[in-house]
């Protein structure tokens, strides 16, 4: 048995932060399973996924130790403990449009959404009756000023032990300071087929341009507006007699469906993000011939097979004379005869 926790570190960039935090965790018996850090305009952020053997884990000691370290570094360090076999707690952020909120809560009632709606948080009070009807707490944050609104929202999310956030037509742009605290854990629905028509009034933009197919996109939220990794998309044809209100009405049906689909994909833990692209892991073993052929190819190329898997993403390490035919090297930069470890994307679908 192990305990899992996510540690988030945020503050002004300075030397030695990664070393200090990881050393502290290691000395406390932690096994660091994943680490991601970045610096944007002098602001440092880092997210660590760590695990402990049950007999080595003490939440009180972890929190107190990291609190002292945060004071020394003059940074903010937070800890969120996750239970792998428990349903995740989902915060729903909304404004005035009810369709996505209603779809998510309906799917939860029907046990078709394996997450607990822990809080409905809104910058308008309009949708409180829907939350109350579904026995979900409702929090109204005025949001007159973004910094104050986000500060209040983050406190509420922490109070309700939020695992991830769904922006179910929440009509405010979140700052870097907010997004940093929930990396790859905020899902948004946008009313266009991104990357087309980002920003506000997407349906109007599409209608005024006379497009024949309009769609919606569910994506992870990043620090770049409407540019996060795409999880799911849906579309519909624009009929000759459709006006803008008709397009919006039809689009809202697709928004509710695609957002629910994206949340379920996220909860399935079958999504991986590589170089800004979300791919769905194929856990089936229905194509052993293609996998065997792939292994034979990598052996011919002088590679060592590192992690056997029936997924579309396979890991290899070894000497690379030339990329084998039919295989695409995603993100690896190398020269001839370089020894690298890389992610090898296999075109299994075409096999």
N, C-alpha and C positions, 0 to 999 in steps of 0.2 A: 504494500500500500504506500502511495506517495501523496504528498500535498503539492498543489500547483498554485503559483501566484504570478501576477503581472506587476512589475515594478516600473513606474514611470518617473523619469527625471527631467525637469524643465528648469531653465534659467539662462543667464548670460554665459556665453561660451568662454571656457577657460581650459587650460592644459590639465591633464591628469584625471578628469572626471570619470572616464570609462574605467581606468585602472583602479581608482579608489572604490568605486561602487562594486565592481566585480570582485575585487579582493575581499571586501567586506562580506559579500554574499558567500564566497567560497569558504571563508573562515567560519561562517555560520552553517556550514554543511550543505550549501545549495549546489545543485547541478544546473548550470546555465544551458538551457535548451535552445534559446534563440535570442538574438540581440540585434536591434536596429537603432541606429543613431544618425542624426543629421544636424547640420547647422544652417540656419536660414537667417540672413541679415544679422548675424551676431547672436542669434537666439539658438541655444542648444536644446535638443530634445533626444531622449533615449527611452526605448521600451525594451524591457528584458522579460523573457518568459523563463521562470526557474522552477525547479522541483526539489523536494526534500523527502527523505525517508521519514515516515510518520514519527518515529521515535526521536528524530532530530529537529522537528518543526515546533516552534513556539511563536504564534502570531504576536503576542505581547513583546517578546524579546526582539523579533524582527522589526516591528514598528518602532520601538524605542531606539534601537540601534540605528535605523535609517533616519530617524528624527534627529539624532545627534549628528549624523553625517551630513544631513541637509543643512544644519546650522553652520557646520564647519565650511561647507562648500558654498554657502549662501545661495542655495537652490531649493526648489520644491521637489520632494520625493514622496510619491504615494504608492500604496500597496493595495492590490485588489486580489483577494484569494478566490480561486475558482474551484468548483467541485465538478470534475469531469462527467460524473454520472447523474448530475442534477440538471433540470431544465434551466436554461439561461433566463435571466431577468431582462426584459425588454422595455425600454422607455420609448414612448410614442410622442413625438413633438409635432404639433399641429398649429394651424392658424384659424381659418374659417371654413375651409372646404371639408365636408364630412366623409366623402366617399372612400378614401383610403383608410381612414380610421375605422369606419364601419366594417369594411372588408376584413381588416386584420382582426378586429374583435370578434366578428362572426366566425372566422376560421378558428379562432381560439376556442370559442364556445363549442364548436363541432369537433374539437380535438384534432383539427387538421393543421394546427400550427403549434409545434412543440416548444413553446416559450411562454413565460409568465409575463403578462402585461403589468409591470410594476408601477407605472405612473403615466398619466397623460399630462404633458406639460405644454402650455400654450401661451402665446403672447396676446390672445383674445379670450374672453370668457365664453364665447358662443357655443363651444362644443362640450361644455361641462355636463349637460344632461345626458349625452351619449356615454360619457365615462361613468356617470353615476348608474345608469341603466345596466351597465356591465360590471358593476362593483369594482371599478378601477379608480384609485385615487386620482384627483385632478388638481393641478397646480397652475395658477395664473401668475405669469411674470410679465409686467407691463412692457418692458423692452423699449422704453423711451430713449434710452442711451445704451448702446451695445455693450460697452464694458461692464456696466452695472447689471444689465440683463443677463449676460453670460455668467457673471459671478454668482448671481442668485440661482441660475439654472444649474450650474455645476454643483452647488451645495445641495440642491434638491436631488440631483442624480446620485450623488454620493450617499445621501441619506437613505435612498431607496435601493442601494447596493446594485446599481445598474451594470449589467454586463455589456450591453450594446444598445445602440440608439437607432430608431427608424424615423426619418423625417417624412412624415405622412402628409405632405403638402405644407410644410413649415416655411413660411414666406419671409425668412430673414437669412441673411448671409452670415455664416459663422466665421469667426476670426481664426487665425493661426493658433492663437492661445487656447481656443476651445478644442479645435480639431486635434492638436498635439496630444491631448489627454485621452482621446479615444481613437488611436490610429487603426485603420482598417476595421473599425467597429461602428461606423456611422454609415447607414444606407439611405440614399435619397432617391426619389422618383422625379424625373425631369420630363416635361411634356414635349419631347422631340426625339428624333433619332440622332442622338449625339454621335459625332461632333457637330452636326448641323444644328443651327439655331440655339446656341447656348444663351443663358441669361434670361431676362424677363420677357413676358409676352411671346412665348415661343409659338403658340398656336397662331397668333396674329401674324408673326413673322412668316410662318409657313404659308398661311392663307394668302397673304399679300404677294408672296412670290409665286403663287399659283402651282404649288407642288401637287402631285397626283397621289402620292403616298405619304401619310403622316404617321408618326409613331411616338413611342414613349421609351424611356431608358431608365433602368434602375442601376445605380452605380455607387461605389464607395466614395465617400466625401474625402477630398484632400484639400491642401491649401490653395489649389488652383480651381477657381469656380467652374463647375460643370465639366471638369477634365479628369475626374477620378476613374479608376478602372471599372469597366462596364461589366455588370453581372448578368443582366437579362434585358431583352428588348422585345417590343411588340409593335405591330403596325396595322393600319387599315387604309383602304382606298378611299379617296375623296370623290364622291359622286357629283354629277354635274349640278344638281340642285342644292347642294350643301352650302349653307352660309356659315359664318364664323361661330354662332351659337351652336349649330348642329355639330360642327367639328369638335368644339369643346366638350359637348355632351358625350359624343362617341369616344373622345380621347380619355375622359374621366373613367369610363368603363375599363379601358385598357390599363390606365394607371393603377387602379385597384388590383387588377389581376396580376400584372407584371411585378408590382411591388411585393405582393404576397408570395409570388413565385421566387423572387430574389431572396426574401427572408428565409423561406424554406431551404433554398440552396445553401445559404449561409449556415443555417442550423444543421444541415446534413454533414458539415465539416468535410465536404468533398470539393471545396474550392481552393485553388492555389493561385497566388499572384506572382508573376515573374515579369520584370521589366515593364510594369504598368498594365499588363494584360492578365485578365482573370480567365483561368481555364478550369473546366470541371474534370475532376479525377475520375477516370473510368475504373471502378473497382471490380468489374466483372472479369471473368477468365474465359470469355467466349471465343477468344481469338488466339489460341495457343500457337497456331502455325505462324502467325505474324510475329509473335514474340520470339519464337525459336529462330525465325529468319533474321530478326534484328540482332540476336545474340551472335549468330554466325557471322554477320557483317562486322560487328565490333571486334570479333576475334581475328578476322581477316585483316582488320586495320591495325592490329597490334595493341588493342585496348584491353584493359582488365575490367571485367564486369563487377561493379561495386555493390549495387543494391538491386537484386532481382525484383521485378515488379510488373504487374499487368496494367500499369497506368500508362498514360500517354507521355509522361515525363520520366525519363530514366537517367540515372547518374552513372557516369563512367570516369575513370581516371587512367592516364597512360601516356605513351608517346604518340603524338599526332603527326604523321607524315603529310596527309591531305584529308580533307573531309570526305567520308564515304558518300557514294552516290545515294540520293534519296533521303538523306538526313540533313537536318537543319540545326546549326549550332546557335543557340539562343543566348546572346549576350556575352559569349566567350571571345576574348581577343587573344590571339596567339600567333606565333610565327612557326615556321616549319621546325620540327623536332623539339618544340617546346613541350615541357611537361606541365599539364594544367589539370585542374579539376573543374568540370563544367556541367551544365545541364543540357542533356542531349534530347532534343524534341524529336520523337519518332513519328513518322507519318503512318500511323497504324491504320487510319481510316482507308487509306488507299491500297493497303495490302490485301 
